[in-house]
Amino acid sequence: MSKFQRVKSFLAGVALLLLILILLAVPESGLSIVALILSLSLVFYGFRMLWYYAKMARHTVGGKTFLYQSIIVLDFALFTFSLIRISTVWIMIYLMGVFAFSGAIDILRALEAKKNGAPSWKLKFISGCISVAATIALFIIGIIFREQTILVYGYCINLGYAAVMRFVNAFRRTAIVYIQ
């Protein structure tokens, strides 16, 4: 990881901590803010993938997959934008699905890294398991208490964990020797 990437990871962690403070300040409208942030990040990611396709990937083998992925991500962004005006129950269900999917992807990546012999698969596996377990716990607590603020607090905990992992990755020593 280069110095710029380390600084970028550290600043992303600080931004996540600021987002946590904003969400904790207004937990009543927190789910709408979360849905807005999620949809905006999906829009930016979709357009970034579309830009990459237009500039480089269309000239490579398998480049059309970037086009298809960008269209799917942009569709999810529009779907999330439409959820903001609908009831908060659907936002909660959608948010729990995103949490569970993210944790499952982390677990699958860790198992693939283990199969390839990478030494850092354990941290990613534990991170995915914690994310999936927290999602299940938040879903059960959300059903029992029927409170959206509990899910906002759970999202803040998940964001805090992501911020800590960004800080850890920013300060972790790189296992690859760089030639300078």
Secondary structure by P-SEA (a helix, b strand, c coil): ccaaaaaaaaaaaaaaaaaaaaaaacccaaaaaaaaaaaaaaaaaaaaaaaaaacccccccccaaaaaaaaaaaaaaaaaaaaccccaaaaaaaaaaaaaaaaaaaaaaaaaaaaacccaaaaaaaaaaaaaaaaaaaaaaaaacccaaaaaaaaaaaaaaaaaaaaaaaaccccccccc
